[in-house]
Amino acid sequence: MKGNLTSLIVTTIIVLIVVLIGFIAGRSKESRSSVEEWSVGGRRLGALFVWFLIGADIYTAYTFLGLTSSAFKGGSIAFFATPYVVLAYPLAYFFLPKIWKVASVHKFTTLADYIKGRFDSRLFSVLIAIDGVLMLIPYIDLQLSGIEDTLRVAGTGYINITFVVIVSFLLVAFYTFFSGIKAPTYTAILKDILVWVIMLYMVVSIPMIHFGSWGSMINTAVDKAPTMLTLPTSGPKGMLWFSTAALVSAVALFMWPHTVTGTFSSKSGESLRKNAIVLPFYNIVLMLVTFLGITAFLVIPAGTDPRFAFLELIRMSYGGTMQGLAYSTIALASLVPCSIMAIGASSLFANNIYRDVINPKASPSRMINVTRYMVFVVIGLALLFGLLFPSALISLQLMGVSGTAQVFPAVVFSLYWRNLSKEAAFAGFIAGTAVVAFLYATQQSFGAYEGFWGIVVNILVLIILNPFFTKHAKGRTNGVIETLFGNKG
């Protein structure tokens, strides 16, 4: 099916404007003066900028396309994303300001920096860094998938889809290389405004276009597909999966390297507390857009590939200009998070692998160059992997959530538990990660989200082993421990 030329032109213009803003954001040489300036903006972002930046981190193209696809296939099971962010933000309210303070005092830019400083363990830090980089690659790939699908619906017959996807991501790599965190910060403002305006407009108008009202749409779903509106009580994705998926996703949310980047960019812990209170407003959009997956099930032809369900619903509902606004919103929800993710992965590699293992004597100028050039490596690997193994992306990203969640006990417990030993935290992390890998390899999760069993094992190992190393932990002190707990042993 041929795309719509008007929608393609509108999408292209908006995306190019945003890319230009990304370059303009870094016009000052200060943005490239140090790793701290480039990766976390010198920790000067106020509450509003942090709101846009973390919103851009979390609410990506995969959020909208993935959830509507899940709702199209499985109905209400897709709504696990609503409670997961509800659970995540109260946790963040308490621990984000605390870890921000440590990062600010000790100039940390990654969670692996914190792990090394808290536990005096370079090995633990390197493993956290490797875990973060590996888990981010498929997540970046999913952003690639989002813009590829959008262009396929909007531009088939007018452009070479693969070529334009590659060009789009190279442009993102260049403006990220040039501007650092300032690029996604300023482009996130436009992206998030479009998300609120365009997504809410679609949420209101699409059920009216096809059914006359939201009430009629729900009534039609009740009559024709009642199982779409209820959670399954059995099967691989029942109530247990729903609950544990929400819990694990909540635990993982602020452990992702890119959300850490947004967090450490804040100018104060108080800004993070304010954001933990107001960021849940995004859930309004998230929940209602997920309903559009059920709408798509009722409207678009049977046999449609679920990954295109939302895009096909847009195509059937609007003319070219509105299609372009909708497609550009989804495209930006791919490109802007990709930039932040590339910064997070590059910082992990440069700080915690290159500096700590490969070249411990690297100068500050060398470090900023390595960090910036890693953007091209990260995005290049993501492009290559995404083009070669497109069918593996979603399963790998789901494994990424489970794997990233295993960082949570070591990080968050250590913020409050002075005598948590590095041996117990390290063993818990290794055990939890091994369980996740085993469950995905065997495709056995016993009805729960795989990361849940990893977290359970992680915490059990940590608690069981820690008493054996408590005496050693009590005697250990360093700058991070003193920042968290004072000078008392």
Secondary structure, DSSP 8 states (H G I E B T S, - for coil): ----HHHHHHHHHHHHHHHHHHHHHT-SGGGGSSHHHHHHGGG-B-HHHHHHHHHHHHS-HHHHHHHHHHHHHHGGGGGGHHHHHHHHHHHHHHHHHHHHHHHHHHT--SHHHHHHHHH--HHHHHHHHHHHHHHHHHHHHHHHHHHHHHHHHHHTTTS-HHHHHHHHHHHHHHHHHHHTTHHHHHHHHHHHHHIIIIIHHHHHHHHHHHHSSHHHHHHHHHHH-GGGGS--SSSTTSHHHHHHHHHHHHHHHTTSHHHHHHHHTBS-HHHHHHHHHHGGGHHHHHHHHHHHHHHHHHHS-TT--GGGHHHHHHHHH--HHHHHHHHHHHHHHHHHHHHHHHHHHHHHHIIIIIIIII-TT--HHHHHHHHHHHHHHHHHHHHHHHHH-GGGHHHHHHHHHHHHHTTHIIIIIHHH-TT--HHHHHHHHHHHHHHHHHHHHHT--TTS-HHHHHHHHHHHHHHHHHHHHHHHHHH---HHHHHHH-S--
